[in-house]
Amino acid sequence: MTHDASSPGRPLSSSTVLSFSAAALPLWALSVAVAVYLPAYFASHLGVSLGVIGVAWAVVRFLDIAVDPALGMVMDRTRTRIGRYRVWLLIGAPILMASVYALFLAPAGIGATYLIGWLFVLYLGISIVTLGHLAWAATLATEYHQRSRVFGVVATVGVVGAVAVLLIPIAASATGRSDAQGVQAMGWFIFWLVPASVALVCLRTPEHIAPVREGAHLNLRDLWALLVKPDLVRLVLAQMALTLGPGWMSALYLFFFTDARGYSSEQASILLLIYVVAGIAGAPATARLAMRFGKHRTLMVTTTAYSLGLCTILFLPKASMAAGVPMMFWCGFMAAGFDLMVRAMLADVGDEVRLDQGQEQISLIYALNTLAAKIAAAFAIVLTFPLLGWLGYVAVEGATNTPAAIRSLEFTFILGPIVFVMLGGACVIGWRLDAGRHADIRRQLDARDAQYAEAPILESLTTQSAIAVLAEDGKPG
């Protein structure tokens, strides 16, 4: 699939969008496995204390603070013969593979140093692949509603990856394998999915590099203007809240559903699978709703509906799959739109920034967004695990908890997600960058871009073209 340089905003074919979305498969699979299964695996199977796990995640987030913004600034100024973002996906893939192997197949007796080191490598790889993919998506789809479509497909494909990884512990349990063996199988699945999906994206997707206005260059004034831009600040805060809410729920999920609600581990995994599967319907439905009513309004609707659905969980019969399935489907359907809408809105903000500053800053914008998400995700574990320990809950396999500890678990599980998700929706009240405003920005950008002839469209990287580039680069100068 090629793309005409004169019209980078023309509709993309379904095959191009689907191929491009493949990178979401391992990223979403990792997000579920790391948030839900990996901390519990360390605590119950490897015997790492809850305090050490919480500290390890906190230290990694502290060390990781400067990584995303630095990567974003470098990415925005990368120019290679195979593209700006394509090369970063190729760099990030082996980093992800090494860290997945080290963590999901970790040996017994690991401590804080091992966890901190490999978690840092894991999140570095996630940052590289995620930032490259998101920035590429923003330049691949430039029209307001087309972005809703592309990010909707990316989210839907990502949900498929999450569903696939959730089927693994269910299959492991059904075949007589332990929970620990199920987690290890997740690691192998993700390990091989990373190179396959990245290769598909890089070989099949064209890349448009936006031109730079003459005389434009990054300076501290432009950087400060970006950091304090009200629309960007609102979306960063929304992302933090919308990550912390579901992340809080994910961190306590297995403990809550097994100890507080009486489900077996297998039933809890099935309910979580229902929650994630709902996103296959929720993501495209959210995208269509946004194309009709606008992204910010859609975000407010989904956050409110999610919170209302979660309120019902304590009133449902314990250990009832008939009651749990519709509740989990409802919440998963609504949650599918959170990241989708924020990321699509960030792409619109990126266009406004490029119009003002004359150069691409979209990687840095997404870097700030992913940094906020990472900090929030870490706090979900940093806050909840030590809090449970302080409230008297014991997470070790076979432990018997008091009724007071179980009640603390219930209210901790419910209140955190509802409060933060509603705050996330509130962040976009009064949003002004709607379809009309964005269309005007794009008209101005397209008119200015037409004055510069240096912005090529890099075709999808076929095997033959890749060999040709490498062969020519190897010739003596």
Disulfide bonds with the S-S distance in Angstrom:
none
